[in-house]
């Protein structure tokens, strides 16, 4: 996946009227929290953020360029979204410490058409999430369980998932992600 870059500007004005003025000018108020919990007030271009927001996942590192300085890797932690106007109203970023591992719960996406289903079996899905621990730079964007090769009476377990180097799986290795069983 290509690196997502977002430009931000520091801001000093706070409050409802300042936020309304920002939104009227096509910008969104934002806050970036660092690993120590310190908050930095920012604003980002609404159209540019929406483009990034629609492609990023909860574990996608976005390079946040603040006031033209070098990009800082951040995660999009929360957004306030207005469904009536179809616009983002506010965003919170989290800048994790690049040297400290993060513990994250990720959804496992089961993808594919198992051989065993074509042989008359049924695909059964097991656990839906796994817990992992890794440095921010090693965070997988998503966890995909490819079940194409599963034949009748076989299982795909957590230990069979390919998550890349630097990722430690905290969920039990023998937990079943998906299995193909004969129809009853």
Secondary structure, 3 states (H helix, E strand, C coil): CCCEEEEEEECCCCCHHHHHHHHHCCEEEEEEEECCCCEEEEEEEHHHHHHHHHHCCCCCCEEEEECCCCCEEEEEEEEEEECCCCEEEEEEEEECCCCCCEEEEEEEEEECCCHHHHCCEEEEECCCEEEEEECHHHCCCCEEEECCCCCCCEEEEHHHCCCCCCCEECCCCCCEEEEEEECC
